[in-house]
Amino acid sequence: MSAPAPSMYSAAAKEVAASLGLTLGRANLEVFADTLLELALADRNVVAVTSDSRGSGKLGPYGQAVPEQIVEVGIAEQNLVGIAAGLASVGKTVFAVSPACFLTARAFEQIKNDVAYSDNPVTLVGISAGVSYGALGSTHHSLHDFAALRAVNNLTIVAPADNFEAREAVRAAALLESPVYLRAGKAPLYDLPEDGTFTPGSARLIRSGNDAAFIASGETVIHALLAAAHLEETEGLQIRVLSMPTIKPLDSDAVRAAAAECRAIVTVEEHMVNGGLGEACAAVLAQSGLTHRFKITGIPDEYTVTGSQADIFRHYGLSMEGLSETCLLYTSDAA
């Protein structure tokens, strides 16, 4: 048996989380699987299609409970997407589940043509997303998916930040009559403060503040929140934290409001700095005629260092400590 993955949170980060009263939840991937099973038990039209990913997608209980509502295609991502599109075209509510690195690269043409262009309402679920695969390395990382899929018309892109967002995103995708790409990671996540509302296409205000703003997506949001709390305690800074679960369509109003009300913006994503959330936010500001202190934080234009997801986050400054340092730099008078 392999050793458990290192914690995503340092001892100091865990102390900050405790001071905020946060509870460590489960991996979004597990929440996705449980929510999908709830939907399938209530509606026989809900179908999961997998590419030898039943186990890694946590869909074992789903397959046992509703064996007639799951299709296994084997390691054949292009077939996965084509079959999912066909099922959706005859009225099924389809979730195509596959590792994000393979789903969004190997089956890109099928996503573009069979799903998006043909307007088949498939929810494409990229599991073990970002750098979840850790030491398996760059071949297994999905750091290109936002960039590639943002260029595809008629495709909503969602990266939930915690278990609440994951659950609500799955439910929303099942009701949306258009294609969706949904990202899910493997690391347990702290439950973020929430008011019980989730609207696709809208940012969620996690923490108020006007000294700077973190605009973050997916599993980086918690690290941004911890950094904001740490900076308030150590520097007296009030840092806004926005969870941006929907990368496309982007909540442009929330981005412009952050620029108008905060001294600096730091975007945070588990994605290459090219083509993702950060550049989407930068485009909003540039096209709105707004100039601002602005930093895109993510994976630089290189193949990642080898290590666990936690190692990679720390190395590239996506941890609480790294984000605190970056934000402090961009709020200083010397920035």
N, C-alpha and C positions, 0 to 999 in steps of 0.2 A: 504494500500500500504506500502511495506517495505521501510525503509530508504535507500538512495543510499549508495553504498559501499564507504568506505573512499578512498581518493586519494592514488594512489601508490607512489606519489612523495611528499616529504616534501617541506616546503616553500623554504628551501635552495636548494633543488634539482631543483625546478622550476626556481629559479634564475640562476642556472648554465645552465639549458636547454635554457633559454632565452638568456644568454650570447653567447651560441653556435648558436643561430638563429634557433633552432629546432621548428618544428610545431607539436602540438599534433594531431595525427590522430585518427583513429577509432580502435576498437577491430579487431584483425586478423580474428576472427570468422565471423564478418560482411563482411569483405573483401573476405573471402572464399566464402560465400553465393552469393555475387554479381558476383564474377568471375565465379562461377559454372553456374549461370544463363546465363551469356554471352556465355559460351561454349555451353550450352544446346540450346540456341536460334539459334546458328550457326550450330549445329549438332544434329540431332534427335537420334543419337546413344548414346548420353550422358544420363545417368540415375543416379538418386540419390535413394539410399535405406536407409530408416530411421527406427529406433526402438522407436517409440513414441517420436521422437526427432526433428520433423519438426519445432516446435516453438523454442526450445532451440538451434537448429542449424541455426536459422535465415532463414529458408527455406520456410516461408509462401509465400512471393512473388514468389519464384521459383515454388511452387505448383500451384499457381494461373495462372502463365504464361504458364507453360508446364505441365499440370496435367497428361498427358500420359507418362511423363518421370520421375515419382517418384513412388516408391513402399514403402508402409508403412506396416511393419511387426508386429508392436506392441512391447511391452517390451519383446523381445526375441532375444537377441544379437547373440546367436548361429545360429538361423535361418537367421538373418540379413546377417551374413558372408557367410553362405552356399548359400543363394539366390544370393548374390552379385557375388560369384564365378561362379555360374551357368550362370548368365547373361554375365559375362565377357568371359566365354568359348564359347559363340556363337557370339562374336564380339562386344558386347556393351562396352562402356567406362563408367565404374561403379565407383561411389563414395559411399562408405558405411559409413553412418554418425551416430555416437553414442557417448555418454559421454565416454571419454577416460578411466575412471576408470572401467567401465563395459565392454567396447569393448575389452580391452587388458587383462582382467582377465577371465571373464565369457566365452568369445569366443576364448580363446587362442588356443585350439585344432583345431578349424576350421580355424583360421589364419594360423597355422602351416601346416595343411594338405590340406585343400580345396583351400587355396590361394597360399601360398608359395611353398609347395611341388608340387602341381599340376600346378604351374606356370600360374595362372590366374591373369591377370594384373588389380587387384582391387586396388583402392586407399582407404585405411582405414583411415577415418578422425576421430581422437579422439578429440571431442569438450570439452570445459570447462576443459582443461587439467591442469596438475600440481596441484596447490592448488587454482584454480579458484573458487571452490565451497566454499571456506572460512570456515565459521562457521558450515557448514554441517559436517565437520570433516574428519577423516582419512578414513572412509568408502567410501567417495566420492573423495578423492584425488587420482591422478594417479602419484605416485612417484616411481612406479615399472616398468613403460612401456618401458623405454629405456633399462633397464637391461634385462627384459624378451625377448623383441623383437630383441635385438642385438644377442641373441643366436639362432635366427631362420634364416636359410639360405635363400637367395634369397628374401630379404626384405630391401628396402631402407627406412631409418628413417629420417624424416625431421621435424625440429622445427623452423619455421620462426621467425625472430626477429622484424619485423615491417611490415607495410602494403605492401611495395614494395616486400619484400621477400615472403610474403603470396600470393600475386597475382601471382608472377612468379612461385612459387612452385606449385600452382594449375594448371597453364598452362603446366608446365613441366611434372607433374604427368599424365595429360591427354594424353601426347604424349609418355610417357615411356611405353614400352611393357613388363613391369614386375611389381610386387607388390610394393606398397608404403604405409608407415604409415606416416600420416601427422598430426601434433599436432596443435591445435588452442585454444587460450585462450580468455577470456572475457574482459580483461582490455584494455582501450584505450592506444595506444602506440605512443610515439614520433616517427616521421619519421627520420630515421638515414641518415647521409650523404651517398650518393650512386652515382655510376658512370653509372648506367643504365644497369649493367651486373649482371646476376645471373646464375650460373652454378651449377647444382646438383653435390655434391661431392667436391666442392671447398669452402674454407673459403673466407670471404670478409674482407678486411682490412678497418676498420672503422676509425682508428686513428693510426698514426705512433708514434714510440717511442722505445727506447732500454733499459730504466731503468728496466722495467718489462713488462710483457704481460698479459692481461686478455684474456683468450680464453673462450668465453661464447656462450650460445645457447638460442634460444627462447626469452621469455620475460625478461630474465635477462640481455640481451646485453645492453639495454639502461641504466640500472643501472651501468654497468661496464663503459660505455662511460662517464656518469656523474661523476663517481668516478675518472676516469682518468683526466678529465678536472679540477675537484676539486683539485687533487693532484698536477697538474701543477701550479695552481694558488696559493696554500698554501705552497707547498714544493719544487716547481721547478722541479718536476719529469716529465719525458717524458715517458708515459705509452702507449704501443701498445694495441689496442683493435681489436681483431679478432672476427667476428661473424662466428660461426660454425653452419650454418643451417642444414647441413647434418651430423647427428651423425654416420650414416653408409650408404655408405662407408665414412670413416673419411679422411680429407685432412691431411695425415701424413706429407707431405712436409712442410705444414705451421706450424705444431707443431714442427718439427725438426728445422726449421728456427728460430722460436721464442726461442728455447733453445740455439741455436748457437749465437743469436744476443742480447738476453735480460738477465738481471741478475737473474730474477725470473719469474716463471709462476704461475698464479692463474687461475684455471678453475672455471667457474660459471655456475650453472644449477638449474632449478626448478625441482629437482629430488633428490632422495636419493643419498648420496655420494657413495653408493655401486652400481657398475655395469653400470654407466652412462657415460657421456662425460668425466668426470675427469679420471676415470679408463681407458677409451679408450685412452686418451692422455698419461697417465702414462705407458701403455703397449707399445705405440710407442717409448717413450723415453727409457724404459728399454731394449727393444729388439734392439734398435739402439745403445746400449752401452753408453747412455748419462746419466750422473748424474747431477742433477740440483736442485736449490731451487724450491720447487713445493708444491702447496696447492690446494686441492680439496674443493671447497666451494659449499655447497648445503644443503639439509636437512639431519641431522645426523640419525643414526640408532635408531630411536625412533618414536613413534606416535606423530604427531605434536601437538603443543599447539592449543587451540581453539581460533579462531579469523578470521578476514577478511584476504584476500590475502595480503593486505598491512601490517597487523599486523604480519603475518607469515614471510613475507620477512624481516621486521625489526628485529623480534626476532632472526632469524637465520643468520643475517648479510648479507642479499642479497640486501639491500638498498644501495644507494650511500654512506651513512655514514659508514655502516658496511664494505662494500668492500674497501673503502678508508683506513680504519683502518687495515684490513687484508693485503692489498697490501703494506702499509707502513711498517708493521712488517716484511714482507718477503723481502723488499729491504734494510732494515737497516743492518748495519755491524754486529749487534748482532744476526741476524736471524740464 
